[in-house]
Amino acid sequence: MSKWFTSRIYIALTFLIGIVIIGVFGYHFIADYSWLNALYMTVITMFTVGFGEVDPLNSGAKIFTIVLIVTNAVVFTYSISVITEYIVKRSDPLKAQQRKIQRMIQALEEHIIIVGYGRNGKQAADKLLAYEKPFIIIEKNKKVIEKHENTPFLFIEGNATEDDVLIEAGIKKAACLICTLPEDADNLFIVLSARQLNNDLKIISRASRDTSYKKIKLAGADNVIMPDRIGGDHMASLVVVPDLIEFLDNLSIVGKKSINIEEVAFEDMFDDQQERTIRTINMRSRTGCTIIGYKSPEGEYIVNPEADTLLRLGSKVVVLGRPEQVNLLKKEFDI
């Protein structure tokens, strides 16, 4: 429920309470009623039940009663309309579902926002689900959302080019934004807006044309992906080095049971923060996994690092192994 509508309820209740207070004080001091009689007189006047006065009213008290009745008629009508609208909205199943989704979104932190649930958006969602990463999908096509309402995905209906929709998706608390829209202009605008709303956000965007690549980068995207170029390169590679490409395809993550590659941060493996060499941790004999990549704290990548490579605080390693070996790795290092 919007803050605007909630504020209307508070205003209506404030008016009603204010009328009661004014009535009680008015009858107490103008008509010289006791506090209890003043409250009683105020209530029967407000609700026009037709009961007689507790004691005869003087001229001043009669004028006060007329003003109180007229004022109460306006306030009471306004309050009843707001409260009735509130009750109707609360009883609407669709609105109740939207409130539930909103509460779930508000609880999210360091999550990923996917813009668009087309082919690329679905692939991104499936992979994030395999890694058990929290994410939310912004989709403006209501039919697409209704078609996937039984999935475990969390949807927001809206146009991500509008700042309010990004804010509703928790952009200020999110860790990453993935733009998968087919139009480069839309992706460019969303990247610009998202970077202004959260300067620390990691942004990954799709681009369809070469001319859009640099523009989206300059707008604030950390990575720009061109699916058409990747697809063409992949198909050509199947001609040049088919066995190698098929092998690499088998490493891709499709489901939780087929994860063969894992990125592990130094802090996730060692609580004592003591530096170690790859040889020292003896990962191969302990888990069966092999370290095939290393990223230094400065961002330098090393493929197939030496056994004497020093693992430092802030670094990451990329390990390769069969699903059962990756699971053993997580268990061994309590990841």
QUIDA-V608656 format. One record per run of one state. SS is the DSSP state (2 for helix, 1 for strand, 0 for the rest). FROM is the first residue (numbers start at 0). LEN is the number of residues. If there is no record, write none. Layout:
# QUIDA-V608656
{{SS | FROM | LEN} {SS | FROM | LEN}}
This chain:
# QUIDA-V608656
{{0 | 0 | 2} {2 | 2 | 27} {0 | 29 | 5} {2 | 34 | 12} {0 | 46 | 12} {2 | 58 | 33} {0 | 91 | 1} {2 | 92 | 15} {0 | 107 | 4} {1 | 111 | 4} {0 | 115 | 3} {2 | 118 | 12} {0 | 130 | 4} {1 | 134 | 5} {0 | 139 | 2} {2 | 141 | 6} {0 | 147 | 7} {1 | 154 | 3} {0 | 157 | 5} {2 | 162 | 6} {0 | 168 | 7} {1 | 175 | 4} {0 | 179 | 4} {2 | 183 | 14} {0 | 197 | 4} {1 | 201 | 5} {0 | 206 | 3} {2 | 209 | 10} {0 | 219 | 3} {1 | 222 | 3} {0 | 225 | 1} {2 | 226 | 14} {0 | 240 | 1} {2 | 241 | 8} {0 | 249 | 6} {2 | 255 | 3} {0 | 258 | 2} {1 | 260 | 5} {2 | 265 | 4} {0 | 269 | 6} {1 | 275 | 2} {2 | 277 | 4} {0 | 281 | 1} {2 | 282 | 5} {0 | 287 | 2} {1 | 289 | 6} {0 | 295 | 5} {1 | 300 | 3} {0 | 303 | 6} {1 | 309 | 2} {0 | 311 | 4} {1 | 315 | 5} {0 | 320 | 2} {2 | 322 | 10} {0 | 332 | 3}}
